[in-house]
């Protein structure tokens, strides 16, 4: 089978490997669509473990089932989560599933940028979702990123009537915009890219501001002379951090959905006096993924308009360039070469 092996952002090689063999409790998936995540192109984050096969937003068809598998059969259309909790540790017992070591260390074999993927038993039991016929494979690749947004907004306690500043209007920012609007919040969005600002408005932001000219005073003028109740950072830039710090209201919350490469510093005395909460969100629990699938199935979040590019697996290098350049693209999805030729 063909796999795309990541060595660096500019060096992704198509290589031949044996199709994975599955054991009891496992399933083999034939990949039908695999999304390129913004974190996939964060070279400083990914290159530490290279060479490796990336891809964690994968949907496909069950090609084979191991003994003991009862919930899935050959031919089933599924989405598979790469990270799942163990449900046995102290973190899981407290409902803090994204703190589980299993969720951070587990994965399927190899990554989703492969023609076939072996799904371990734990992922079969807790991270494999049957897809309704109304949800395409390409749309299903958005279950994981939407699930992460669902989890993050739960953590932040985002609710009706709040004002929310979303810094960065790439795919993550656009998902947060739509989720915040569903909950009845007022949303202000920023980005340095005019194309993405137009998309932010299209997907429901009440006001968009170019990040190059953004200031907390502009936010206040647009928000009844108040700063934001919640600031969600979806851009891995130092300016995003400084904009977040200057834009959060007293008793407000800054949620880091993305972080810069270097460690951040905060004005601790100001945050103490103003009782500012700073939190970080990483990943999603299975329940968040099920909620995301329900939102997609119900049409509450329009995924089809967010997928701007569909490329064959062998063109993965072009896909990485599209995501890295962040020009007039939102979501790039890889599909089997045979699907494109067909």
N, C-alpha and C positions, 0 to 999 in steps of 0.2 A: 504494500500500500504506500501511498504518498503521504509524507508529513512535511510541514513547514517548520524548520528548526531555526530558532532565534539565536543569533550570535551577537547582534547589535541592531540598532534601528536601521542601519544601512546595509546589513548583512543577514538576510534571511534566506536560507537555502532549502530548496525542495530536495528531499532525500527519500530513499526507499527503505522501508522497514518491513519486518514480518507482521502480519495482522496479529493483534494480541490474542492470546488464548485465555479463555475465561474458566473460572472455577465455580464450585457450588455457591449459589446465592448471587452470582454476578450476571450481568448482561453485557452484550456487545452492541454498540450503537453504530449505525452507518450515518455519518454526519450529513445533514442536509442544509444547515446554515450555522454560521458561527460569527458572532459579532466581534469587532475590534474595539476593545475598551480603551478609554483614555489612559488608564494605568498601564496598558500594554506598551504604549509608546513613551512611557517615562523611563528613559534609558538608565538614568542613575539608580532607579529602583529595580529594574529588570536584569541589567547586565551582570549583577552580582552572582546570579545563579545560571548564567548562560554557559554552554549551549543548552537549550531546552525547548520543548514544544509548548507554546503559550496557547491561550484561548480558553476562556471560562464562561462564555455566553453561548452555549451550544444546544442545538435542537436537532433531532434526527429520528430515524426509524430503528426499532429494535431488530437487529439482524440475527441474534441468537440469544438463548436464555440458558443459564446454568441450572443444574438440578436444585430443586427446592424453591425456585422462584415461582410464586403463584399469582402475583398481582400484575404481571406483564407477560405478553406473548409476542412471538415474532410478528412483525408488521405494525406494532403499535407505534403511533406518533407520540414522541415525548420531548420534554425539556429536561435536562439533567443539570443539577447544581453541582459545582465542583467542590464546595465546602459544606459539610454538614456537621452538626454537633453530635456528641456521643450519647447524650441524655442520661448519663450515669454520674458525671462529676458534680462537684459542689456548685460550680457555676451554672450548670444545667438545672440542678435542683432548685436554684434561686431564680430561674427563668432568664438568666443572663447568657443566652446561647452563643452570642458572638464572642464571649470571653473564653469559650471552651477551646482547649488545646487541639482537639480533634478538628474543629472547624478551621483552625489556622494552619494545621499541618496536613490535612487530608487533601486528596485530589483524585481526579480520574487519570487514566493511563492510555495514551499520552494526553497532551492538552487537546483542546477543541479544534486546533488548526491541523486536523488529521482526517484522513478518509474514514477510519474506524477508531472507536474508542472503547476501552474496557472500563466498565463502571463497577467499582468495588461494592461489596455487599452492603456496607453502611450507607453508601450513596443511593443504592437501589431502594433501600428501605425508607430513607428519610429525605432524599433529594431528587427523586424522579417523578415528574408530574405528567400525567396523560394530557394530551392537547385536544381540545375540541376541534372539530373539523373547520369551524369558523375562524380559527386562529392559524395563520400561516407559519411556516417554519421561520421565516424572516422576522415576523412579529414576535415569535416566541423567544428570539435571542434577546429581546428587551425585558424579559421577565426578571432576570437577575439585576440589571441596573435599576429597574423600577422598584424591585423589592428592597434594594438598598436605600432608595429615597423614602419608601414607606417606613422602614425601620428608623431612619434618621429623624423623620418628622414626629414619629411616636416618642422618641427619646427627648426631642426638644419640646414636646408638649404643644405643638403648633395647633391653634384652634381658631374658631370663627372670631372675626373682629380684630385680630392682631394685624400689625403692620410688619411685613417681612421684606427685608432687603436680600436679594440673591445676587451674589458677586460672581460673575462668570455665567454666560448663557450658552455654553456648549450643551451637549446632550444631557449631562447631569443637571445643569441649571434649568433646562427646559422641563425636565421631569419634575423638579421641585416646584417650578412655576405652576404646572398643571395640578399637582397635588395640593399646593397651598390654596389655589383658587377653588378646588373642590371643597376644601374645608372652610371657605368663606373669608379668607384673609385678603388684605390689600397687599399687592405685590409690586415692588420696585425692583428692576433688574438692571444690571450693568454688564458691559463687555467692551473690549477695545475694537471688536469686529462689527462693522455696520450690518453685515449680512445676519449675524447672530442676534443683533439687537432687533432687527425687523422680525426675525423668527420669535424672539421673546414676546414681542407685542402680539404676533399672530397666535401664539399659544396662551395668551391670556394676561400677560403682565399689564398692570394699570399704568405704569410709567416706565420708560427705558431711558437710561442715561449713559452716554459714552464714558467709559472708565477713565479715559485720558483727561476729561474735563470734570469728572465727578468731584463733589465735595459734600461734606456733611451738611453744609448750609443749603445746598440744592435739595438734599433729602428732606430737610426740615420744611423748606418752602412748599414741598409737594405733599407733606405728611402732617398737616395741621400744626406746624411749628414743633414737631416732635421727631426725635430719632426713632430708630426701628426697635420694635419689641424683640424681634428675632433677626439675626443676620446669619445667612447660610453661605459659607465660602465654598465655591465650586471652581476655584481657579488656583493653580499651584504657583502663585507669584507673590513676592514680598509686598508689592503694593496692595494686593488683595487683603493681606493681613492688616496693614496700616489703615486701609479704608474700613475694615470691619471694626477695628478698635475705636475709630473716631465716630462710628455710626450707630453704636448700640446705646439704647436708652437705659436709664437707671432701672435696676431690677431686670434688665434684659438678658438675652442669651446670645452668645456667638457659637454657632455650630460649624465645626470644620469638617466638611465633606471631602475636601482636598487640602493638601498641605504642601508648602514649598520644600525644597531639598534640605535647606539649612534649618536648624532649630529656631524657634520663635521666642521673642521676649515680650512680656506684657507689663503695662503700668500697674503694678500690684496695688499700690496705695489707692489709685483712682478706682480700680475694680473693687477693692475692699470697701471704700466709702460708698460707691454706687451699687454695691452688691451684684456685680456682674457675674453671670455663670458662663464658663467656657467649657465646651464639650466637644468630643470627637466621635465620629461615627464611621465604623468599618464593617462592611459586610451586611448580611441579612440572614435571619433564621428561616427555617422552612415555612413557618406560618406567614412570614412576610412575603415569601415567594408565592404562596397560595393566594394571598390577598392581591398581589400584583397580577397574577393570572386572571383573577376575577374582574379586576378593573379593565384589563385588556379585552376579555371576553365580552364584558358588558358595554364596551365602547366608551367608557368613562375617560380613558386616556387614548388618544389617537396615535398609534405607533406607526402606521403606514406612512404618514407625512414626515416622520422623523428619519426614516431610512432613505437617505439620499443617494447611496451608491451600493450596488451589488456587483461583486467581482468574483471571478473564479479563484479557487484556492491558489493556483499557480501564480496569480497576480498579487499575492499578499504584499510584496514590496511596494507596489503602487498604493495598496490600501493603507499601509503604514504611513506613506508620504501624505496621503489625503488627511489622515487623522492628525498627524504631526503639524502639518501646515495650517490646519484649522481655518481654511479659507471659506469657500462656499460649499462646505459639506457639514453634515451633522453626524449621521451614523453610517458607517461602512460595514457591510456584511459580506462575509466570504461564503461561497457555495461551492459544491463540487464542480470540477471542470465540465463534467458531462451534462450538468444541469444548464450551464451557460450555452454549451454547443447545441443542446436540444432546443 
